């Protein structure tokens, strides 16, 4: 059956192209993500797709920005630490909601509309906390890297093993540490039983708290 003009226009909207790209990324992963695969999903040739999107990287960047649009900003009346904690968890959750999206975000250098919205919120919270411009800008950079990198590592682990397999892996690591020579590795042996206890989300929360503790300490020292 011939495609109607209305169906064709709907397919070639920005949302239609992003939907096709999202489906390809979810089905095939980043390594197999190509403009040709997206064009095939749209039922057309790759040359037609290039009239709407300049490159594979641009399309991937658009996917990240589309996902970040789903981040709900916390209430600005909250204390600065709670604001940043909620925001960090929200960004991480969004990145982990789609296959390989954290990996895309790690390799993207584009400052997109919704990443700017989130960065503005982070800086506003840091300024409210008492950060000077230099500390605020450094904290924004390190917090952004931490959230994205943690999501990237978590996504890789989820792709490689189930939660049960991950638990077995960490138990094996702990057992290996416990069997080390305590004279050579006293701390590893002493901490062996603690290593497998925290799940990925607990480790993320603990690391984030450490970063925020450091920011608070720097603010206090400056005062």
C-alpha positions in Angstrom: 0.0 0.0 0.0 1.4 3.4 -0.9 2.5 5.6 2.0 0.3 8.7 2.4 1.8 12.1 2.5 0.6 12.6 6.1 2.3 9.3 7.2 5.5 10.4 5.4 5.5 13.8 7.1 4.9 12.2 10.5 7.8 9.8 10.0 10.2 12.5 9.2 9.5 14.7 12.2 12.3 15.1 14.7 10.4 12.9 17.1 10.0 10.2 14.4 13.7 10.2 13.6 14.6 10.0 17.3 12.1 7.2 17.9 13.7 5.2 15.1 17.2 5.9 16.4 16.2 5.0 20.0 14.8 1.7 18.7 18.1 0.9 16.8 20.2 1.7 19.9 18.0 -0.4 22.2 17.9 -3.4 19.8 21.5 -3.4 18.4 23.6 -1.4 20.9 26.1 1.4 20.2 28.6 -0.6 18.3 26.0 -1.6 15.7 24.4 1.9 15.6 24.7 3.3 12.1 22.8 5.9 10.1 22.0 3.2 7.6 20.3 1.1 10.3 18.2 4.1 11.4 17.3 4.9 7.8 16.2 1.3 7.3 14.1 1.5 10.4 12.4 4.6 8.8 12.0 2.7 5.5 14.2 5.0 3.4 17.8 5.4 2.2 20.6 6.9 4.3 20.9 9.9 2.0 17.4 11.0 3.0 18.4 10.8 6.7 21.4 13.0 6.1 19.1 15.8 4.9 17.7 15.9 8.5 20.7 15.0 10.6 24.3 15.8 9.8 26.1 12.9 11.4 25.8 9.7 13.5 27.3 11.6 16.5 24.7 14.4 16.2 21.9 11.9 16.2 23.4 10.2 19.3 23.8 13.6 21.0 20.1 14.2 20.3 19.2 10.9 21.9 21.0 12.0 25.1 19.4 15.4 25.1 16.0 13.8 24.6 16.6 11.5 27.6 17.7 14.4 29.8 14.5 16.2 29.0 12.9 13.7 31.4 14.9 14.9 34.4 12.7 16.6 36.8 14.5 19.5 38.6 14.2 19.5 42.4 12.5 22.3 44.3 14.8 25.2 44.7 13.5 25.7 48.3 15.3 22.5 49.3 18.8 22.7 51.0 21.6 22.7 48.4 22.9 19.2 49.3 19.4 17.6 48.9 18.9 19.5 45.6 22.2 18.1 44.2 21.6 14.6 45.6 18.1 14.4 44.0 19.4 15.8 40.7 22.4 13.5 40.5 20.1 10.4 41.1 17.6 11.7 38.6 20.2 12.1 35.8 21.8 8.7 36.6 18.4 7.0 36.4 17.6 8.6 33.1 20.9 7.6 31.6 20.5 4.0 32.8 17.0 3.8 31.4 18.2 3.2 27.8 20.8 0.7 26.5 24.3 2.2 26.0 23.1 5.7 26.7 25.7 6.4 29.5 28.4 5.3 27.0 27.0 7.8 24.5 27.0 10.5 27.1 30.6 9.8 28.1 31.8 10.3 24.6 29.7 13.4 23.8 31.1 16.9 24.1 28.0 18.7 22.9 26.4 21.2 25.3 22.7 20.5 24.6 19.6 22.4 25.6 18.6 20.0 28.4 22.2 19.6 29.7 22.4 23.4 30.0 19.2 23.3 32.0 20.7 20.8 34.4 24.0 22.6 34.6 22.2 25.8 35.4 20.4 24.0 38.3 23.7 22.6 39.6 25.4 26.0 39.6 22.4 27.6 41.2 22.5 25.1 44.1 26.3 25.6 44.5 26.0 29.3 44.6 23.3 29.0 47.2 25.7 26.9 49.2 28.3 29.6 49.2 30.6 28.5 46.4 32.7 31.1 44.7 32.6 31.0 40.8 35.8 29.0 40.5 34.8 26.3 43.0 31.3 26.2 41.6 32.6 25.6 38.0 35.0 22.9 39.2 32.3 21.2 41.3 29.9 21.2 38.3 32.5 19.5 36.1 33.5 16.9 38.7 29.9 16.1 39.7 28.8 15.7 36.0 31.7 13.4 35.3 31.0 11.3 38.4 27.3 10.8 37.6 28.0 9.9 33.9 31.0 7.7 34.7 29.1 5.8 37.4 26.1 5.3 35.0 28.6 4.1 32.4 30.2 1.5 34.7 26.8 0.3 36.0 25.5 -0.1 32.5 28.5 -2.2 31.5 28.1 -4.4 34.5 24.4 -4.9 33.9 25.1 -5.8 30.3 27.7 -8.4 31.3 26.0 -10.0 34.3 22.8 -10.2 36.2 22.4 -8.9 39.8 22.9 -12.4 41.1 26.0 -12.9 38.9 27.4 -9.6 40.1 26.9 -10.6 43.7 28.8 -13.8 43.0 31.6 -11.8 41.3 32.1 -9.6 44.3 32.0 -12.5 46.7 34.8 -14.1 44.6 36.8 -10.9 44.8 36.3 -10.7 48.6 37.4 -14.4 48.9 40.5 -13.7 46.8 41.4 -10.8 49.1 40.8 -12.8 52.2 43.3 -15.4 51.0 46.2 -12.9 50.5 49.2 -12.8 52.7 48.1 -10.6 55.6 51.8 -9.5 56.2 51.9 -8.1 52.7 48.3 -6.9 52.3 47.0 -6.3 55.8 44.3 -3.8 54.8 42.9 -5.8 51.9 42.6 -8.9 54.1 41.0 -6.9 57.0 38.4 -5.3 54.6 37.7 -8.4 52.5 34.3 -9.2 54.1 33.2 -5.5 53.6 33.9 -5.3 49.9 30.9 -7.2 48.5 28.3 -5.6 50.8 27.3 -2.4 48.9 25.1 -2.6 45.8 25.8 -0.3 42.8 23.2 2.2 44.0 24.7 2.3 47.5 28.2 2.8 46.1 26.9 5.7 43.9 25.2 7.3 46.9 28.2 7.0 49.1 30.5 8.4 46.4 28.2 11.3 45.8 28.0 12.1 49.5 31.9 12.1 49.6 32.0 14.7 46.8 29.4 16.9 48.5 31.2 16.6 51.8 34.3 17.8 50.0 32.5 20.7 48.5 31.0 21.7 51.9 34.5 21.5 53.5 35.9 23.8 50.8 33.1 26.3 51.4 33.8 26.2 55.1 37.5 26.6 54.7 37.0 29.6 52.4 34.8 31.3 55.0 
